[in-house]
Amino acid sequence: MATPGKRLKRLIAGQMLASRGLKTLGRPVAWVTSGAPVEPLLALGVIPFYPENHSAICAAKGMGAPLCQQAESMRYSRDLCSYFRVDLGSQVTGQSPFGVIPAPDLVVASNNICGTVQNWFRIIAQRHGVPFLFVDTPYSDNPPTRAEVEYVQTQLQELTQKVAGLTGRKFKESDLVRVEKNSLEALKLWAEILHFGAEKPAYFTSFDAFVYMYPIVTLRGTRWAVWFYKKLLQDIKDRRRHGQQSVPGERARVVWDNIAMWPVHKGLRKFFMQHNIALVTDTYTDAWRSDHLDPAKPFESMALSYTDIILNHGPMFRVNKLIAMVRDFKADGFILHSNRSCKRWSLGAYAVKKMVTKATGVPGLVIDGDMADPRAVSLDNIKHRLEPFFEMLTDE
Amino acid sequence: MSSDNMKFLGLDIGSSATKGVLIEDGRILKRIIRPSTPNMQTAAAMMAREIDAPDAAIITTGYGRELFDGRTDTVSEITALGMGINAVFPGVRTVIDMGGQDSKVALLNNGKVVDFTMNDRCAAGTGRFLEVMSRVLDVPIEHFDEEAKSTTELQPITSTCTVFAESEVVGLMSRNVAIPKILRGLLAGIAQRVAALAGQVGVVEPIAATGGPMHSQAVVDALSEALGTRVRAAPHPQTVTALGAALVGIKRSGRALPRVQWD
């Protein structure tokens, strides 16, 4: 029986093969941000490609430094997002673990995850000479208001019409409803899977989630994602039945905030295992746990779903999220990754730490790093901080 | 548990110096500091030979803690520092340690570390900074106190980076700014950086300080000034973490922690 890891590899290979094949048959390709509304695109038969996830894989494969340097040699600052620099470096050099990537016919971005993507995806559109479509989602400390949802909803309807016009494909609401049902089914399966981290001992950890999140982002809205997560859920249930917990001899449980540190992902995972520490949940993969989608109100619910996400809210939202996670996942501590590349997510790390500790009574640790640029992450420095932190958690 | 004559050796294998404390039932039998040269591994082995306590359990800590093969166990410097300072100054709430390679601040509650922070990727708040400046000013660290005492004036040093601060100091010296003024400026600068680090965990009094630089009263005074409150330097400030490592060994062996005679 295939392991989830092997299934994921085959799924990605199949996805890329299908994307390239369909592109040659004339199907349009859209390069999209991880928070772009993908359902209308899928309903129109447009094939999405996600540069952010591609950058993450490049970084996990050790390609981060040369690709970043390529972008820097084009006078893009080292202070810019490393996903952007890796992506640009990959576009310019043609280097990718995926092989050939189908070129975009259009680009769709939304600022619900950050402001950087607005410029990044405009650069992609300019390089390829294709249209740039943008959805503006108001940033707020509070849940989206009625007016904000309507504002986004109008843009989503306009986006759908524009994409239909640009690609010459006909939009049918029934197709959108079908795609949203797929999205919702996969999102619910993902939420159920993540919840296995709440069990004590944990049967699923964030180190697993960081890897297996790929389909929920890039295949959201398809049956492929649903297939993958049904299988994964069954695997986890089987493991639990056989008592195979994620971290044998689990001694303490920790919550993670921010994007994974892809350049040191494996080393970090090993270090946690060596110390019998379970990374039970994280604010990163949790961002795809949203249950706002409602196929009965396809555009309105989509507007809410794509506006009410963690990165589109201020640090207080993060504080409350972390407090809830520490409690729900019975955590002994939490780690804030101060991510050089993701300013929006790292904002106010020390204040967030103090507030979460005050509310939960458990200690936190801020560690400096980066999601894709290995020159801004030192595994040794991180271990040097994690070790005393783990000793604190295990009552040294 | 009552006395069983078991000896515990704490070895703090640091980047600049290796420190060893041999303890038996609360009595300090040996307390030694040697340079970590030619390399940390050899330095640790030489020290273990010098201390010559073949029956002792050896608990290593510091950057080189994994390098010594003869160890019984290891512990992080933060945990060892917390344990050590609590034995030296029971009830202390904040401890600032200025090491050769990094500075650390730990917050304690009932003798346990509850929060900590360390400086990152920069030597500007560490003992190394003082070593570099000692060389540039041509003032041995042992003479810092008398030089600093010779003036009340202070020349602010604006560069936070060790390398840039060095060029700034060279520039000031070429303009004949008095060395004691520059030295006071350097000490104030380093103290402010460490105080800012301490702010990350939130300083709670009473405050203690450890590490080689605390041999200098001028450094301790600068820290007190930067924090706006009194900082007490631990006696034998460089060996408190090694003491803590030995105490961690005692605790992990299931024995009760002894009252330590440290002075």
Interface residues (C-beta under 8 A of the other chain):
Chain A: Y350 K354 T357 P363 V366 D368 S378 N381 H384 R385 E387 P388 F389 E391 M392 E396
Chain B: V75 S76 E77 I78 T79 K112 V113 V114 D115 F116 T117 M118 D120 R121 Q200 G202 V248
